[in-house]
Amino acid sequence: MKERLKYFFNSLTWKIGSTFLLILTILSAVYLYIAVWTAEMYYQEAAQKMGAQIAPQIVNENEFFSNGKPDSKVLKKLFHHIMVINPSLEVYLLDTNGTILTYYAPEKKIILKSVDLEPIKEFVSNEGKNFVMGNNPRIPDAHATFTAAEVYENEILCGYLYIVMSGEEFNNAAQFLFGSFMLRLALRSTTITLIAAIIITFIALLVITKNLREMVSVIRKFKNGNLDSRIQLKQTGELQEFANSFNEMADTIVQNMEDLKTMDNLRRELVANVSHDLRTPLATIHGYVETILMKSEIISEDQKKEYLKTILNSTERLKKLVEELFELSKLEARETKPNLEAFQLSELAQDIRHKNLILVESKDITLTIDAPQNLPLVIADIGMIEKVFQNLIDNAIKFTPEQGSIVIKLSKENEFIRIKISDSGIGISEDQISNIYNRFHQASSQNKSKGLGLGLAIVKKILEVHNVEIFTESTPNKGTTFSFDIPIYKSEKSHIFA
């Protein structure tokens, strides 16, 4: 039970409902205050306009002063008539300064000795057309609705007749009625507020949670394995932003999963290829060592040397494979940093050519260098760049048939030396070009027996640590060209790769 209550009070339904209830309650209280204040002002103004002519009529029908003094007989008679007709009225006779000369009101309850004449003069000047409130002699800080008229004797202004319409009896009755009215109004407002809050909350929840329910449903489907589930909303705003964010996140997750599947497949392919490449030389070594041990007395010295030479070649092949894997791992982990130095690129190209002459001549392949004289020095790690050259040449030799050609072309391009290594080999199909630098990918399915193809992956990683990009152009059955730029050496820019 406690858990259910906790869930309910933490739910969106409760939060939206309580928020609407609070807002409507505040609005109801404000409305109640404005309604009461407006009603009171309306009554006061209506009472003043309806009774505006009472004081002038009384003044026209009576003489209030005799020889400049209040006429007590007239006032006594007047007060008696007023008490009979309307006992709620309070009548005051003022002099020209606003001092109270005499009055009709309960005894001993008059606190003020005089009243402000400004409201009285304003009332008289506009003949009661404008609503104005004056002093209440019985309540110093309160204002009262009144009617007033000037009192003359022989055309001389002697004072004012000031009649307060909300007398004590009226105020007592009004307070009682006002309390009852407030109670009824408060009950009605509260009832209307609660009903409105329930209706508005219900409608709002239907509108708002409709989209939320759909979003939760899609998210649940995605969680349960339906990776194609996406949130479709036709509106704009925060919910649309949330939907777009979820859809983008879902696309990213799906893409990452696809990438992981691809990498896993490539990893398995790599393991298979590594196993194959390791098994072949190991089997060769094991077979020849076993032959030498078993037939050491029968085989000749020349045969032993031939067998040992085969074993040596196999160990070299194993050594090269292990070194390539180790080197690639270090490059990917960024553990290898380039040792920058200035050197002549054309000299490095000539050294590479001489090292590979015997191999290319054995396949009847021509290896040439196309470079202008006096090329400027470049800045890079000479050992790493030599590895790049060698791997690209090895790759070209592997996939170039007999009587083919390999060309190393050097040219100056602005502040760089551009290197192009082209061959007339079997080429690479367009759909494979983007994958040839992947360490799990072998460039040609027809040459799996010739190794894993880690050379291009190492080339790319070496150039990446030099902040250099490599480009590939290839046409199947016509050849492939690899190109990249190395910056020209300038002393002030020797920190370019730092």
PyMOL commands that set and color helices and strands:
alter all, ss='L'
color gray80, all
select helices_A, chain A and resi 2-9+12-50+54-61+72-85+117-125+168-223+238-294+301-332+345-362+382-399+430-433+445-450+454-465+491-493
alter helices_A, ss='H'
color red, helices_A
select strands_A, chain A and resi 65-66+69-70+90-95+100-104+134-136+139-144+146-153+156-164+341-343+366-370+378-380+405-413+416-423+471-475+479-487
alter strands_A, ss='S'
color yellow, strands_A
deselect
rebuild
show_as cartoon
